[in-house]
Amino acid sequence: MKHHEKEIIHRMVYHKGYAVRMEQVLIDPDHPRGILVRVFDLDRIEDIRQALEREYLDFAASYGDLYKMTPVTSDLDGITVPESQYPRARTLMVESNGYVVEMEIEFSHPGSPWGAGIPLADSARSQAAYRALLGGDLETAAQYGKVYRLDRVDVEPAAKPWRPSERLSQTESAA
C-alpha cells in the first residue's frame, strides 16, 4: 500500500442490544488492526453509545449501518454455554455473516505494566467462533457464547452517515 492510499476498515460498536457498523480510516497499514484508534474515532464511538443509551436511533444511524441484535434461541435450545471461571474477564463480540457471538474472555497478566492481554486459548476460542459463524454453523458458535442475529433497523439517519469509502471513490472517479 502506498503512502497516499488509504484503507477503510469497519468497526462494530455494540451497546444496549444494537450494533452500528462504522467506517474507519486505517492510520498505519503496518500496525495490526484495532491497535491504533484516532481520537476522532473514539469520540464517534462514544457518541454512538450515548445515542443508543438515549434510544436516539436516527442519530446512531448517522454514524453507519444500524442493526438490532436479536438473540438466536429457538434453534439452539438445549445448548449450554459454560460459565466463565475467570475473575478478570471481559466480553468479546465476534461477528460474521449477520450473526454475533458474545463470549467471555480472560485477561492474562492484568496487573502487568504492559497491560492485560488475551491468552492463546481464548484467542483460539474466538477464532473458532468466527469460523463457525463464517460457515453458518450456529450450534457450534453457540458453544462459545450467546449468539445474536443482526437485523437491519430501517430508520432515517439524522444526518448523512460519515463514510470515508464514498469520499475516496468520488475522488478516484474525478481523477
N, C-alpha and C positions, 0 to 999 in steps of 0.2 A: 504494500500500500504506500503510495507516495504521500509526502507531507501535506500537500494541498487537498488530498482526498479525505473525505470524512466517512466514517462508518456509523450507521444508525443501528442501535440495539433497542430491544423492547424490555421494559421492566414492568412487572406486575406489582401493583400496590393493593394489598388486601386489608380490608377494615369493615367491621360490622356486617359481615355477610355479603359484601360486594368486592369486586375486583376491578381495577382500572388498568388497562394496558397503555402505558405512556411510552413515548419515544424519547430516547436519549442519544446524544452525540457522543461517541466513544472518544475520550480525550487522547489517549495514547494507545495505539493498537498493540504495542509491545507489552503492556501490562495485562494481567489476567482480568477478564470482565468482572465488573462489580466491585473491584477494589477501590478505584478512584471514582468518586462521585462529586460532580461540581456542586458548589453551594446553591447555585440556581436550581439544580435538580432536587437537592434536599428540601429547598423551600417549596418546590412544586409538590413533592411527596407529602409534606406537612399540610399544605393547602388541601390536597385531595383527602387526607384523613379527617381534617376539620370539616370539610364539606359533607363527607359521608357520616360523620358524627352527628351533624345537624340535619341530616337527610335532605341536603340540597343536591339532589341527583343531577339536575341540569348543570349546576356549577361543576360537579365532579366529572360529568361527561365532557366538559370543555377542555379537559386535560388528556383525553384519549377515549378509547373504547371502554364502555361501562358494561359490566357483567354482574348478574345476581348469582351468588353461589348457592346452589340447591343441593342439599345432602342427597347422596345416592344410597338409599337404604332398602328400597323394595326388592331390588335384585340381589342384594348382598346380605340378606338376613341369615343369622347363624354364624357369620364370620366374626371371630373375636379378635380385637386388637390388644396386644399385650400392654399392660400398664407400664408407664415409664418408671424405671427404678433409679433414675439419675436425680440427685438432689439439685444439680445445677443444669437445667435443661432449658431449651427454647423451642419454639415452634418453627418448623421449616415448611414452606409451601413448595411443592413440586408440581409443575404444570406442563401438560401436553395434551394435544388433541381435544381441547374443550373440557378437560377434567383437571381437578386439582386434588392432590393428596396432602392432607395436613398431618405432619408427623412430628414427634418429639425427638430432638437430638440432644446428645450430651455435649457439654463443653469440656474440653480437656485443658488442664492447667489454667483454671480460671483466675488464679492469683499471680500468674506469671507476669513479669514486666513487659513481655512481648505481647500480652493479651491472650485471650482464650482462643482455642482452635477447635476444629471438629475432628474427632478421631476417624481413622480409616474405616473402621467398622460402620460408623454412621454414614460416612460418605458413600460407602458401598451400598448401604440400605437405600439412600436417596437415589443413587443411580439405578438400582433395581426397581424402585418405584417408578422412576421416569421411564425405564424400558417397558415396564408393564403397561403404563398409560399409553406409550407410543404404539404398542402392539394391540391396544384395545382390550387388554385383559384386566377388567375391573376387579375380579375376585382376587387376583394376585396383588394388585395395587392396594386393596382393602386390608391386606395382611400387614401393611406397613403403617397405616393410619386411616383417618376418616377421609372418605372420597366425596368430592363435590363436583357437580356438573356446572359449568359456566354457561348461564343463559343470558344472551344479549338483552340489555334493557333498552327499550325503544323510548328514548327521551330526547327532546330537542335541547342541545347544549346551550348554555347561557352565552357562550362566545365560541367562535370557531376554534376547534382544538389546535394546539400548537404541534405541528408535525414537521420536523426538520426534513423528513424524506420528501415531502411535497415541495418544499423550497429548493432542495438540491436538484430534484428532477426538473423544476422550472428553469433553474439557472443552466442546467446542462442542455436543455432543449433550446434555450436562447443563444447558446454559444455555437 
